[in-house]
């Protein structure tokens, strides 16, 4: 009990001294000091916020790149494991609205689909010619679900004469081989639809590899 009484006495003493002047001045912030602190905090937030935004954007791009790479790697693994041919389709739709039927072309959301040959054959002729002809959907099987990547855009670049962007491989000069944009220069020579089991397509993947 002695300890308890002393402890309470100390608390009461501290409470009674709270707010007493120190050297003739009150222990409190003035309005000017408070406004100064708020101004500094707002200024710091304004300076730091853009840096966090750039970091977020960079992380989004990296994540999107890894997702696309993961889809391609998964398609390759499936083709090897099942000794068949696999295609990966790319489609970009309007991200300002939910996915529609049929899909609305636009920018902001990349959709990827993976299909495989049911019987292990190439289905179409080896020597593909233009204009492109859709792969027979009755001979395809859907692999996994659609992959949708928001806040991303695939841009088609013009033909290059050298290896300025990628030093380890030649530039892609064929328009049919380029992936990107809502209205690509030329469709790929092996387009397919989603879903492959329906006569009504939600997505027509005119760009496929």
PyMOL CGO cylinders between C-alpha atoms (Angstrom):
from pymol import cmd
from pymol.cgo import CYLINDER

trace = [
    CYLINDER, 0.00, 0.00, 0.00, 2.92, 2.35, 0.69, 0.3, 1, 1, 1, 1, 1, 1,
    CYLINDER, 2.92, 2.35, 0.69, 4.08, 2.06, -2.91, 0.3, 1, 1, 1, 1, 1, 1,
    CYLINDER, 4.08, 2.06, -2.91, 0.57, 2.66, -4.19, 0.3, 1, 1, 1, 1, 1, 1,
    CYLINDER, 0.57, 2.66, -4.19, 0.04, 5.80, -2.13, 0.3, 1, 1, 1, 1, 1, 1,
    CYLINDER, 0.04, 5.80, -2.13, 3.39, 7.24, -3.17, 0.3, 1, 1, 1, 1, 1, 1,
    CYLINDER, 3.39, 7.24, -3.17, 2.67, 6.43, -6.78, 0.3, 1, 1, 1, 1, 1, 1,
    CYLINDER, 2.67, 6.43, -6.78, -0.70, 8.16, -6.66, 0.3, 1, 1, 1, 1, 1, 1,
    CYLINDER, -0.70, 8.16, -6.66, 0.83, 11.14, -4.91, 0.3, 1, 1, 1, 1, 1, 1,
    CYLINDER, 0.83, 11.14, -4.91, 3.40, 11.46, -7.67, 0.3, 1, 1, 1, 1, 1, 1,
    CYLINDER, 3.40, 11.46, -7.67, 0.69, 11.30, -10.34, 0.3, 1, 1, 1, 1, 1, 1,
    CYLINDER, 0.69, 11.30, -10.34, -1.39, 13.93, -8.56, 0.3, 1, 1, 1, 1, 1, 1,
    CYLINDER, -1.39, 13.93, -8.56, 1.65, 16.18, -8.23, 0.3, 1, 1, 1, 1, 1, 1,
    CYLINDER, 1.65, 16.18, -8.23, 2.43, 15.81, -11.91, 0.3, 1, 1, 1, 1, 1, 1,
    CYLINDER, 2.43, 15.81, -11.91, -1.16, 16.57, -12.86, 0.3, 1, 1, 1, 1, 1, 1,
    CYLINDER, -1.16, 16.57, -12.86, -1.29, 19.65, -10.64, 0.3, 1, 1, 1, 1, 1, 1,
    CYLINDER, -1.29, 19.65, -10.64, 1.89, 21.02, -12.26, 0.3, 1, 1, 1, 1, 1, 1,
    CYLINDER, 1.89, 21.02, -12.26, 0.68, 20.38, -15.81, 0.3, 1, 1, 1, 1, 1, 1,
    CYLINDER, 0.68, 20.38, -15.81, 0.10, 23.58, -17.70, 0.3, 1, 1, 1, 1, 1, 1,
    CYLINDER, 0.10, 23.58, -17.70, 2.00, 25.77, -15.18, 0.3, 1, 1, 1, 1, 1, 1,
    CYLINDER, 2.00, 25.77, -15.18, 4.15, 28.52, -16.64, 0.3, 1, 1, 1, 1, 1, 1,
    CYLINDER, 4.15, 28.52, -16.64, 7.82, 27.74, -17.14, 0.3, 1, 1, 1, 1, 1, 1,
    CYLINDER, 7.82, 27.74, -17.14, 10.08, 30.76, -16.86, 0.3, 1, 1, 1, 1, 1, 1,
    CYLINDER, 10.08, 30.76, -16.86, 7.05, 32.95, -17.14, 0.3, 1, 1, 1, 1, 1, 1,
    CYLINDER, 7.05, 32.95, -17.14, 5.73, 31.32, -20.36, 0.3, 1, 1, 1, 1, 1, 1,
    CYLINDER, 5.73, 31.32, -20.36, 2.86, 28.91, -20.98, 0.3, 1, 1, 1, 1, 1, 1,
    CYLINDER, 2.86, 28.91, -20.98, 3.81, 25.37, -22.14, 0.3, 1, 1, 1, 1, 1, 1,
    CYLINDER, 3.81, 25.37, -22.14, 1.80, 25.37, -25.37, 0.3, 1, 1, 1, 1, 1, 1,
    CYLINDER, 1.80, 25.37, -25.37, 2.00, 26.00, -29.12, 0.3, 1, 1, 1, 1, 1, 1,
    CYLINDER, 2.00, 26.00, -29.12, 0.99, 29.34, -30.48, 0.3, 1, 1, 1, 1, 1, 1,
    CYLINDER, 0.99, 29.34, -30.48, -1.35, 29.49, -33.46, 0.3, 1, 1, 1, 1, 1, 1,
    CYLINDER, -1.35, 29.49, -33.46, 1.47, 30.75, -35.66, 0.3, 1, 1, 1, 1, 1, 1,
    CYLINDER, 1.47, 30.75, -35.66, 3.72, 27.84, -34.64, 0.3, 1, 1, 1, 1, 1, 1,
    CYLINDER, 3.72, 27.84, -34.64, 0.93, 25.34, -35.29, 0.3, 1, 1, 1, 1, 1, 1,
    CYLINDER, 0.93, 25.34, -35.29, 0.25, 26.77, -38.74, 0.3, 1, 1, 1, 1, 1, 1,
    CYLINDER, 0.25, 26.77, -38.74, 3.96, 26.66, -39.51, 0.3, 1, 1, 1, 1, 1, 1,
    CYLINDER, 3.96, 26.66, -39.51, 4.13, 22.95, -38.70, 0.3, 1, 1, 1, 1, 1, 1,
    CYLINDER, 4.13, 22.95, -38.70, 1.08, 22.24, -40.89, 0.3, 1, 1, 1, 1, 1, 1,
    CYLINDER, 1.08, 22.24, -40.89, 2.65, 24.20, -43.77, 0.3, 1, 1, 1, 1, 1, 1,
    CYLINDER, 2.65, 24.20, -43.77, 5.87, 22.19, -43.53, 0.3, 1, 1, 1, 1, 1, 1,
    CYLINDER, 5.87, 22.19, -43.53, 3.94, 18.89, -43.49, 0.3, 1, 1, 1, 1, 1, 1,
    CYLINDER, 3.94, 18.89, -43.49, 1.87, 19.85, -46.56, 0.3, 1, 1, 1, 1, 1, 1,
    CYLINDER, 1.87, 19.85, -46.56, 5.00, 20.94, -48.44, 0.3, 1, 1, 1, 1, 1, 1,
    CYLINDER, 5.00, 20.94, -48.44, 6.77, 17.66, -47.67, 0.3, 1, 1, 1, 1, 1, 1,
    CYLINDER, 6.77, 17.66, -47.67, 3.76, 15.63, -48.79, 0.3, 1, 1, 1, 1, 1, 1,
    CYLINDER, 3.76, 15.63, -48.79, 3.61, 17.57, -52.07, 0.3, 1, 1, 1, 1, 1, 1,
    CYLINDER, 3.61, 17.57, -52.07, 7.28, 16.85, -52.72, 0.3, 1, 1, 1, 1, 1, 1,
    CYLINDER, 7.28, 16.85, -52.72, 7.23, 13.17, -51.75, 0.3, 1, 1, 1, 1, 1, 1,
    CYLINDER, 7.23, 13.17, -51.75, 3.92, 12.11, -53.39, 0.3, 1, 1, 1, 1, 1, 1,
    CYLINDER, 3.92, 12.11, -53.39, 5.19, 12.25, -57.03, 0.3, 1, 1, 1, 1, 1, 1,
    CYLINDER, 5.19, 12.25, -57.03, 8.13, 10.02, -56.09, 0.3, 1, 1, 1, 1, 1, 1,
    CYLINDER, 8.13, 10.02, -56.09, 5.76, 7.38, -54.70, 0.3, 1, 1, 1, 1, 1, 1,
    CYLINDER, 5.76, 7.38, -54.70, 3.62, 7.68, -57.84, 0.3, 1, 1, 1, 1, 1, 1,
    CYLINDER, 3.62, 7.68, -57.84, 6.63, 7.06, -60.09, 0.3, 1, 1, 1, 1, 1, 1,
    CYLINDER, 6.63, 7.06, -60.09, 7.62, 4.07, -57.96, 0.3, 1, 1, 1, 1, 1, 1,
    CYLINDER, 7.62, 4.07, -57.96, 4.09, 2.67, -58.24, 0.3, 1, 1, 1, 1, 1, 1,
    CYLINDER, 4.09, 2.67, -58.24, 4.05, 3.14, -62.01, 0.3, 1, 1, 1, 1, 1, 1,
    CYLINDER, 4.05, 3.14, -62.01, 7.42, 1.44, -62.34, 0.3, 1, 1, 1, 1, 1, 1,
    CYLINDER, 7.42, 1.44, -62.34, 6.19, -1.47, -60.23, 0.3, 1, 1, 1, 1, 1, 1,
    CYLINDER, 6.19, -1.47, -60.23, 3.05, -1.74, -62.38, 0.3, 1, 1, 1, 1, 1, 1,
    CYLINDER, 3.05, -1.74, -62.38, 5.11, -1.96, -65.57, 0.3, 1, 1, 1, 1, 1, 1,
    CYLINDER, 5.11, -1.96, -65.57, 7.41, -4.57, -64.05, 0.3, 1, 1, 1, 1, 1, 1,
    CYLINDER, 7.41, -4.57, -64.05, 4.45, -6.60, -62.82, 0.3, 1, 1, 1, 1, 1, 1,
    CYLINDER, 4.45, -6.60, -62.82, 2.77, -6.46, -66.25, 0.3, 1, 1, 1, 1, 1, 1,
    CYLINDER, 2.77, -6.46, -66.25, 5.97, -7.57, -67.96, 0.3, 1, 1, 1, 1, 1, 1,
    CYLINDER, 5.97, -7.57, -67.96, 6.32, -10.53, -65.60, 0.3, 1, 1, 1, 1, 1, 1,
    CYLINDER, 6.32, -10.53, -65.60, 2.69, -11.51, -66.15, 0.3, 1, 1, 1, 1, 1, 1,
    CYLINDER, 2.69, -11.51, -66.15, 3.12, -11.54, -69.94, 0.3, 1, 1, 1, 1, 1, 1,
    CYLINDER, 3.12, -11.54, -69.94, 6.36, -13.48, -69.61, 0.3, 1, 1, 1, 1, 1, 1,
    CYLINDER, 6.36, -13.48, -69.61, 4.64, -15.94, -67.28, 0.3, 1, 1, 1, 1, 1, 1,
    CYLINDER, 4.64, -15.94, -67.28, 1.85, -16.57, -69.80, 0.3, 1, 1, 1, 1, 1, 1,
    CYLINDER, 1.85, -16.57, -69.80, 4.37, -17.17, -72.60, 0.3, 1, 1, 1, 1, 1, 1,
    CYLINDER, 4.37, -17.17, -72.60, 6.46, -19.47, -70.44, 0.3, 1, 1, 1, 1, 1, 1,
    CYLINDER, 6.46, -19.47, -70.44, 3.36, -21.40, -69.36, 0.3, 1, 1, 1, 1, 1, 1,
    CYLINDER, 3.36, -21.40, -69.36, 2.30, -21.82, -73.00, 0.3, 1, 1, 1, 1, 1, 1,
    CYLINDER, 2.30, -21.82, -73.00, 5.74, -23.11, -73.92, 0.3, 1, 1, 1, 1, 1, 1,
    CYLINDER, 5.74, -23.11, -73.92, 5.76, -25.55, -71.01, 0.3, 1, 1, 1, 1, 1, 1,
    CYLINDER, 5.76, -25.55, -71.01, 2.31, -26.87, -72.01, 0.3, 1, 1, 1, 1, 1, 1,
    CYLINDER, 2.31, -26.87, -72.01, 3.41, -27.36, -75.63, 0.3, 1, 1, 1, 1, 1, 1,
    CYLINDER, 3.41, -27.36, -75.63, 6.48, -29.33, -74.54, 0.3, 1, 1, 1, 1, 1, 1,
    CYLINDER, 6.48, -29.33, -74.54, 4.65, -31.43, -71.95, 0.3, 1, 1, 1, 1, 1, 1,
    CYLINDER, 4.65, -31.43, -71.95, 1.81, -32.33, -74.32, 0.3, 1, 1, 1, 1, 1, 1,
    CYLINDER, 1.81, -32.33, -74.32, 3.80, -32.45, -77.57, 0.3, 1, 1, 1, 1, 1, 1,
    CYLINDER, 3.80, -32.45, -77.57, 1.40, -30.07, -79.31, 0.3, 1, 1, 1, 1, 1, 1,
    CYLINDER, 1.40, -30.07, -79.31, 1.15, -26.60, -80.78, 0.3, 1, 1, 1, 1, 1, 1,
    CYLINDER, 1.15, -26.60, -80.78, 0.12, -23.66, -78.61, 0.3, 1, 1, 1, 1, 1, 1,
    CYLINDER, 0.12, -23.66, -78.61, -0.88, -20.10, -79.52, 0.3, 1, 1, 1, 1, 1, 1,
    CYLINDER, -0.88, -20.10, -79.52, -0.99, -17.00, -77.31, 0.3, 1, 1, 1, 1, 1, 1,
    CYLINDER, -0.99, -17.00, -77.31, -3.38, -14.23, -78.34, 0.3, 1, 1, 1, 1, 1, 1,
    CYLINDER, -3.38, -14.23, -78.34, -3.14, -10.54, -77.42, 0.3, 1, 1, 1, 1, 1, 1,
    CYLINDER, -3.14, -10.54, -77.42, -6.08, -8.15, -77.32, 0.3, 1, 1, 1, 1, 1, 1,
    CYLINDER, -6.08, -8.15, -77.32, -6.39, -4.65, -75.90, 0.3, 1, 1, 1, 1, 1, 1,
    CYLINDER, -6.39, -4.65, -75.90, -9.76, -3.39, -74.75, 0.3, 1, 1, 1, 1, 1, 1,
    CYLINDER, -9.76, -3.39, -74.75, -11.21, -0.21, -73.32, 0.3, 1, 1, 1, 1, 1, 1,
    CYLINDER, -11.21, -0.21, -73.32, -10.34, -0.15, -69.62, 0.3, 1, 1, 1, 1, 1, 1,
    CYLINDER, -10.34, -0.15, -69.62, -12.86, 2.61, -68.85, 0.3, 1, 1, 1, 1, 1, 1,
    CYLINDER, -12.86, 2.61, -68.85, -15.64, 0.03, -68.84, 0.3, 1, 1, 1, 1, 1, 1,
    CYLINDER, -15.64, 0.03, -68.84, -16.16, -3.56, -67.79, 0.3, 1, 1, 1, 1, 1, 1,
    CYLINDER, -16.16, -3.56, -67.79, -15.51, -6.27, -70.37, 0.3, 1, 1, 1, 1, 1, 1,
    CYLINDER, -15.51, -6.27, -70.37, -18.38, -6.45, -72.84, 0.3, 1, 1, 1, 1, 1, 1,
    CYLINDER, -18.38, -6.45, -72.84, -19.72, -9.09, -75.24, 0.3, 1, 1, 1, 1, 1, 1,
    CYLINDER, -19.72, -9.09, -75.24, -18.33, -8.62, -77.79, 0.3, 1, 1, 1, 1, 1, 1,
    CYLINDER, -18.33, -8.62, -77.79, -15.34, -6.83, -76.30, 0.3, 1, 1, 1, 1, 1, 1,
    CYLINDER, -15.34, -6.83, -76.30, -14.87, -3.10, -76.86, 0.3, 1, 1, 1, 1, 1, 1,
    CYLINDER, -14.87, -3.10, -76.86, -11.50, -2.25, -78.45, 0.3, 1, 1, 1, 1, 1, 1,
    CYLINDER, -11.50, -2.25, -78.45, -9.59, 0.50, -76.71, 0.3, 1, 1, 1, 1, 1, 1,
    CYLINDER, -9.59, 0.50, -76.71, -6.62, 1.04, -74.47, 0.3, 1, 1, 1, 1, 1, 1,
    CYLINDER, -6.62, 1.04, -74.47, -5.77, 0.31, -70.86, 0.3, 1, 1, 1, 1, 1, 1,
    CYLINDER, -5.77, 0.31, -70.86, -6.46, -3.39, -70.45, 0.3, 1, 1, 1, 1, 1, 1,
    CYLINDER, -6.46, -3.39, -70.45, -4.46, -6.17, -72.11, 0.3, 1, 1, 1, 1, 1, 1,
    CYLINDER, -4.46, -6.17, -72.11, -6.16, -9.54, -72.47, 0.3, 1, 1, 1, 1, 1, 1,
    CYLINDER, -6.16, -9.54, -72.47, -4.22, -12.72, -73.14, 0.3, 1, 1, 1, 1, 1, 1,
    CYLINDER, -4.22, -12.72, -73.14, -5.59, -16.12, -74.13, 0.3, 1, 1, 1, 1, 1, 1,
    CYLINDER, -5.59, -16.12, -74.13, -3.81, -19.44, -74.64, 0.3, 1, 1, 1, 1, 1, 1,
    CYLINDER, -3.81, -19.44, -74.64, -5.13, -22.21, -76.89, 0.3, 1, 1, 1, 1, 1, 1,
    CYLINDER, -5.13, -22.21, -76.89, -3.68, -25.51, -78.00, 0.3, 1, 1, 1, 1, 1, 1,
    CYLINDER, -3.68, -25.51, -78.00, -4.15, -27.94, -80.85, 0.3, 1, 1, 1, 1, 1, 1,
    CYLINDER, -4.15, -27.94, -80.85, -6.31, -30.87, -79.75, 0.3, 1, 1, 1, 1, 1, 1,
    CYLINDER, -6.31, -30.87, -79.75, -4.64, -33.46, -81.96, 0.3, 1, 1, 1, 1, 1, 1,
    CYLINDER, -4.64, -33.46, -81.96, -1.08, -32.18, -81.77, 0.3, 1, 1, 1, 1, 1, 1,
    CYLINDER, -1.08, -32.18, -81.77, -0.98, -30.98, -85.38, 0.3, 1, 1, 1, 1, 1, 1,
    CYLINDER, -0.98, -30.98, -85.38, -0.32, -27.47, -86.63, 0.3, 1, 1, 1, 1, 1, 1,
    CYLINDER, -0.32, -27.47, -86.63, -3.90, -27.38, -88.00, 0.3, 1, 1, 1, 1, 1, 1,
    CYLINDER, -3.90, -27.38, -88.00, -3.19, -24.70, -90.61, 0.3, 1, 1, 1, 1, 1, 1,
    CYLINDER, -3.19, -24.70, -90.61, -0.60, -24.91, -93.37, 0.3, 1, 1, 1, 1, 1, 1,
    CYLINDER, -0.60, -24.91, -93.37, 3.00, -24.40, -92.42, 0.3, 1, 1, 1, 1, 1, 1,
    CYLINDER, 3.00, -24.40, -92.42, 3.38, -21.72, -95.09, 0.3, 1, 1, 1, 1, 1, 1,
    CYLINDER, 3.38, -21.72, -95.09, 0.90, -19.14, -93.83, 0.3, 1, 1, 1, 1, 1, 1,
    CYLINDER, 0.90, -19.14, -93.83, -0.26, -16.64, -96.39, 0.3, 1, 1, 1, 1, 1, 1,
    CYLINDER, -0.26, -16.64, -96.39, -2.13, -13.37, -96.23, 0.3, 1, 1, 1, 1, 1, 1,
    CYLINDER, -2.13, -13.37, -96.23, -4.97, -12.56, -95.70, 0.3, 1, 1, 1, 1, 1, 1,
    CYLINDER, -4.97, -12.56, -95.70, -5.06, -14.27, -92.34, 0.3, 1, 1, 1, 1, 1, 1,
    CYLINDER, -5.06, -14.27, -92.34, -7.56, -17.07, -91.77, 0.3, 1, 1, 1, 1, 1, 1,
    CYLINDER, -7.56, -17.07, -91.77, -8.79, -17.86, -88.27, 0.3, 1, 1, 1, 1, 1, 1,
    CYLINDER, -8.79, -17.86, -88.27, -7.72, -21.20, -86.83, 0.3, 1, 1, 1, 1, 1, 1,
    CYLINDER, -7.72, -21.20, -86.83, -10.52, -23.77, -86.84, 0.3, 1, 1, 1, 1, 1, 1,
    CYLINDER, -10.52, -23.77, -86.84, -11.96, -23.36, -83.34, 0.3, 1, 1, 1, 1, 1, 1,
    CYLINDER, -11.96, -23.36, -83.34, -13.34, -26.91, -83.27, 0.3, 1, 1, 1, 1, 1, 1,
    CYLINDER, -13.34, -26.91, -83.27, -9.77, -28.18, -83.31, 0.3, 1, 1, 1, 1, 1, 1,
    CYLINDER, -9.77, -28.18, -83.31, -8.61, -25.99, -80.44, 0.3, 1, 1, 1, 1, 1, 1,
    CYLINDER, -8.61, -25.99, -80.44, -8.81, -26.34, -76.67, 0.3, 1, 1, 1, 1, 1, 1,
    CYLINDER, -8.81, -26.34, -76.67, -8.69, -23.45, -74.21, 0.3, 1, 1, 1, 1, 1, 1,
    CYLINDER, -8.69, -23.45, -74.21, -5.75, -23.51, -71.80, 0.3, 1, 1, 1, 1, 1, 1,
    CYLINDER, -5.75, -23.51, -71.80, -6.47, -21.92, -68.42, 0.3, 1, 1, 1, 1, 1, 1,
    CYLINDER, -6.47, -21.92, -68.42, -8.46, -18.71, -67.97, 0.3, 1, 1, 1, 1, 1, 1,
    CYLINDER, -8.46, -18.71, -67.97, -8.04, -15.38, -69.69, 0.3, 1, 1, 1, 1, 1, 1,
    CYLINDER, -8.04, -15.38, -69.69, -5.30, -13.19, -68.24, 0.3, 1, 1, 1, 1, 1, 1,
    CYLINDER, -5.30, -13.19, -68.24, -6.25, -9.51, -67.94, 0.3, 1, 1, 1, 1, 1, 1,
    CYLINDER, -6.25, -9.51, -67.94, -3.68, -6.83, -67.15, 0.3, 1, 1, 1, 1, 1, 1,
    CYLINDER, -3.68, -6.83, -67.15, -5.11, -3.41, -66.26, 0.3, 1, 1, 1, 1, 1, 1,
    CYLINDER, -5.11, -3.41, -66.26, -3.36, -0.06, -66.65, 0.3, 1, 1, 1, 1, 1, 1,
    CYLINDER, -3.36, -0.06, -66.65, -1.19, -1.33, -69.48, 0.3, 1, 1, 1, 1, 1, 1,
    CYLINDER, -1.19, -1.33, -69.48, -0.84, -0.65, -73.19, 0.3, 1, 1, 1, 1, 1, 1,
    CYLINDER, -0.84, -0.65, -73.19, 1.01, -2.44, -75.97, 0.3, 1, 1, 1, 1, 1, 1,
    CYLINDER, 1.01, -2.44, -75.97, 2.37, -0.10, -78.61, 0.3, 1, 1, 1, 1, 1, 1,
    CYLINDER, 2.37, -0.10, -78.61, 3.41, -1.15, -82.10, 0.3, 1, 1, 1, 1, 1, 1,
    CYLINDER, 3.41, -1.15, -82.10, 6.65, 0.45, -83.16, 0.3, 1, 1, 1, 1, 1, 1,
    CYLINDER, 6.65, 0.45, -83.16, 7.69, 1.11, -86.73, 0.3, 1, 1, 1, 1, 1, 1,
    CYLINDER, 7.69, 1.11, -86.73, 10.14, -1.11, -88.57, 0.3, 1, 1, 1, 1, 1, 1,
    CYLINDER, 10.14, -1.11, -88.57, 13.76, -0.82, -87.55, 0.3, 1, 1, 1, 1, 1, 1,
    CYLINDER, 13.76, -0.82, -87.55, 16.73, -1.14, -89.85, 0.3, 1, 1, 1, 1, 1, 1,
    CYLINDER, 16.73, -1.14, -89.85, 19.13, -2.22, -87.16, 0.3, 1, 1, 1, 1, 1, 1,
    CYLINDER, 19.13, -2.22, -87.16, 19.36, -3.53, -83.63, 0.3, 1, 1, 1, 1, 1, 1,
    CYLINDER, 19.36, -3.53, -83.63, 19.11, -0.23, -81.80, 0.3, 1, 1, 1, 1, 1, 1,
    CYLINDER, 19.11, -0.23, -81.80, 16.61, -1.47, -79.21, 0.3, 1, 1, 1, 1, 1, 1,
    CYLINDER, 16.61, -1.47, -79.21, 17.71, -5.09, -78.84, 0.3, 1, 1, 1, 1, 1, 1,
    CYLINDER, 17.71, -5.09, -78.84, 21.35, -5.75, -79.53, 0.3, 1, 1, 1, 1, 1, 1,
    CYLINDER, 21.35, -5.75, -79.53, 21.02, -9.53, -79.28, 0.3, 1, 1, 1, 1, 1, 1,
    CYLINDER, 21.02, -9.53, -79.28, 18.39, -10.10, -81.98, 0.3, 1, 1, 1, 1, 1, 1,
    CYLINDER, 18.39, -10.10, -81.98, 17.39, -8.59, -85.31, 0.3, 1, 1, 1, 1, 1, 1,
    CYLINDER, 17.39, -8.59, -85.31, 14.59, -6.07, -85.57, 0.3, 1, 1, 1, 1, 1, 1,
    CYLINDER, 14.59, -6.07, -85.57, 11.09, -7.30, -86.43, 0.3, 1, 1, 1, 1, 1, 1,
    CYLINDER, 11.09, -7.30, -86.43, 10.26, -6.00, -89.92, 0.3, 1, 1, 1, 1, 1, 1,
    CYLINDER, 10.26, -6.00, -89.92, 7.12, -8.02, -90.72, 0.3, 1, 1, 1, 1, 1, 1,
    CYLINDER, 7.12, -8.02, -90.72, 3.92, -6.19, -89.76, 0.3, 1, 1, 1, 1, 1, 1,
    CYLINDER, 3.92, -6.19, -89.76, 2.14, -9.47, -89.07, 0.3, 1, 1, 1, 1, 1, 1,
    CYLINDER, 2.14, -9.47, -89.07, 4.69, -10.34, -86.40, 0.3, 1, 1, 1, 1, 1, 1,
    CYLINDER, 4.69, -10.34, -86.40, 4.20, -7.17, -84.36, 0.3, 1, 1, 1, 1, 1, 1,
    CYLINDER, 4.20, -7.17, -84.36, 2.10, -7.31, -81.21, 0.3, 1, 1, 1, 1, 1, 1,
    CYLINDER, 2.10, -7.31, -81.21, 0.30, -4.17, -80.03, 0.3, 1, 1, 1, 1, 1, 1,
    CYLINDER, 0.30, -4.17, -80.03, -2.16, -1.35, -80.66, 0.3, 1, 1, 1, 1, 1, 1,
    CYLINDER, -2.16, -1.35, -80.66, -5.91, -1.43, -81.12, 0.3, 1, 1, 1, 1, 1, 1,
    CYLINDER, -5.91, -1.43, -81.12, -5.67, -1.42, -84.91, 0.3, 1, 1, 1, 1, 1, 1,
    CYLINDER, -5.67, -1.42, -84.91, -2.38, -3.15, -85.78, 0.3, 1, 1, 1, 1, 1, 1,
    CYLINDER, -2.38, -3.15, -85.78, -0.86, -2.68, -89.26, 0.3, 1, 1, 1, 1, 1, 1,
    CYLINDER, -0.86, -2.68, -89.26, -1.66, -6.26, -90.21, 0.3, 1, 1, 1, 1, 1, 1,
    CYLINDER, -1.66, -6.26, -90.21, -3.23, -9.12, -88.24, 0.3, 1, 1, 1, 1, 1, 1,
    CYLINDER, -3.23, -9.12, -88.24, -1.19, -12.15, -87.35, 0.3, 1, 1, 1, 1, 1, 1,
    CYLINDER, -1.19, -12.15, -87.35, -1.50, -15.09, -89.71, 0.3, 1, 1, 1, 1, 1, 1,
    CYLINDER, -1.50, -15.09, -89.71, -2.92, -17.38, -87.00, 0.3, 1, 1, 1, 1, 1, 1,
    CYLINDER, -2.92, -17.38, -87.00, -5.81, -15.51, -85.32, 0.3, 1, 1, 1, 1, 1, 1,
    CYLINDER, -5.81, -15.51, -85.32, -8.31, -17.28, -83.08, 0.3, 1, 1, 1, 1, 1, 1,
    CYLINDER, -8.31, -17.28, -83.08, -11.32, -16.46, -80.93, 0.3, 1, 1, 1, 1, 1, 1,
    CYLINDER, -11.32, -16.46, -80.93, -12.45, -16.72, -77.31, 0.3, 1, 1, 1, 1, 1, 1,
    CYLINDER, -12.45, -16.72, -77.31, -14.24, -18.75, -76.23, 0.3, 1, 1, 1, 1, 1, 1,
    CYLINDER, -14.24, -18.75, -76.23, -13.25, -21.45, -78.68, 0.3, 1, 1, 1, 1, 1, 1,
    CYLINDER, -13.25, -21.45, -78.68, -16.33, -23.52, -77.83, 0.3, 1, 1, 1, 1, 1, 1,
    CYLINDER, -16.33, -23.52, -77.83, -18.88, -20.86, -78.78, 0.3, 1, 1, 1, 1, 1, 1,
    CYLINDER, -18.88, -20.86, -78.78, -20.08, -19.64, -82.15, 0.3, 1, 1, 1, 1, 1, 1,
    CYLINDER, -20.08, -19.64, -82.15, -20.28, -16.13, -80.64, 0.3, 1, 1, 1, 1, 1, 1,
    CYLINDER, -20.28, -16.13, -80.64, -16.85, -14.69, -79.91, 0.3, 1, 1, 1, 1, 1, 1,
    CYLINDER, -16.85, -14.69, -79.91, -16.22, -12.26, -77.09, 0.3, 1, 1, 1, 1, 1, 1,
    CYLINDER, -16.22, -12.26, -77.09, -12.63, -11.69, -78.17, 0.3, 1, 1, 1, 1, 1, 1,
    CYLINDER, -12.63, -11.69, -78.17, -11.10, -12.09, -81.60, 0.3, 1, 1, 1, 1, 1, 1,
    CYLINDER, -11.10, -12.09, -81.60, -7.39, -12.37, -81.09, 0.3, 1, 1, 1, 1, 1, 1,
    CYLINDER, -7.39, -12.37, -81.09, -6.10, -10.95, -84.37, 0.3, 1, 1, 1, 1, 1, 1,
    CYLINDER, -6.10, -10.95, -84.37, -2.65, -10.75, -82.86, 0.3, 1, 1, 1, 1, 1, 1,
    CYLINDER, -2.65, -10.75, -82.86, -1.25, -14.12, -81.83, 0.3, 1, 1, 1, 1, 1, 1,
    CYLINDER, -1.25, -14.12, -81.83, 2.06, -15.88, -81.54, 0.3, 1, 1, 1, 1, 1, 1,
]
cmd.load_cgo(trace, "trace")
